Amino acid sequence: MPLAQIKRCQKLIVCWVSRLDVFILQAFWMPWVFAFGAFTTISFSIGALFDVLRRLTAGTLAISTALQVSVFQLPRFMVLALPMSMLLAPLLTSSAMPYPQVLKVL
């Protein structure tokens, strides 16, 4: 992409996104990452990790196969964690606002 097109796209994006949207996204980003990671880790450890570890200790599953099974099952738990994290992140964001007046302004 030529430099002129990149600058034009940046100007369009800056004009399109308001300051309030940027403030909300900056406040929303880290709680969402935390919630997504927490829900993915918890659901993955409950759903697949115990079964894989049980089979590893029993000797019926090789380590390379266990890693493959874990990697292939991870998207299944990420799909479950995405809606839950989208529900938890606004709660964490609104509770972490610096002043109660910020919520009144929004």
N, C-alpha and C positions, 0 to 999 in steps of 0.2 A: 504494500500500500504506500503510495506517495505521502510525503510529509504533509502536504496541503490537505489531503483527504482526512488524515488522522486528526489534524487540528480542527477541521470542520466538524468531524464527528464528536470531538471532545466538547466543542462549543454547543452542539445540539444536546448532548447529554447534560451539560451543566445548566443549560436553559430549561431542560425538561424536568430535572429533579430540583425540587424546592429545598430550602434550607431546613425546613421542618422535617421533610422526608430523610434528609441526610442525618439529622439529629436522632431521629427514631431508629434508623438503620444502624447507626453507630452504637446506640444503647441496646439494640436488640441482638446484635451479632454474637457477642460473647456468651450471653445466657443460652442462646440457641445451640452454639457449639458444645457448651457444657451439657445441656440436656440431651442432645443427640448422642454424644459420647457415652453419657451415663446410661441411657436407655439401651443403646446398642450393646454395651458391655454387660449389663445385667441380663438382658434377654438372651444374649449369646452364651453366657456362662451357664444359665439355667437350662437353655434348650439344647445345646450341642456339646459344650465343653465337657460336661460330666460324662456323657456317653462316650466321647472320644477317649477321655482319660481312663475310663473303665476298660475299654477295649485295649488300650495300650498296656495297662498293667496286667491284663489277662494274657497278653502275648498274641492276640489274634489280629493285631493291626500294626503295620510297620510305621515308623515315624514319618517317612515321606508321604505315605498314604494319609496319615492323620493330619498332616499339614494341608494336603490337598483338600481333604474333606472339610477342614475348618475354613479354608479360603473360599470354597464353593458354597458353604452354608452361610457365610457372613452377609451376603446381600439380602438373604431372606429376613434376617433380623434387622438389617438397616431399613428395610421397607416397613417393618413394624414400628421402628423407633422414630421414623420421620414424622408421622402425625402426632405422636405423643410429645415429641420435642417442640413441634409447632404450637401445641397447646400450653406447654409449660413455660416456654420462653417469654411470652407476653406477661405472664404472671410474675416471673422473676424480674422482668424489665420494669414493670409498673411499680413493684415494691422497692426497687433500687433507685427510683428517681430521687434526685437530691432534695427537692422541696415539694411539699404537697401542692403548692401553687402551679407547678409544672403540669400536673395532671388536669388542673382546672383550665389552663391555657389550651391544652390539647383538645 
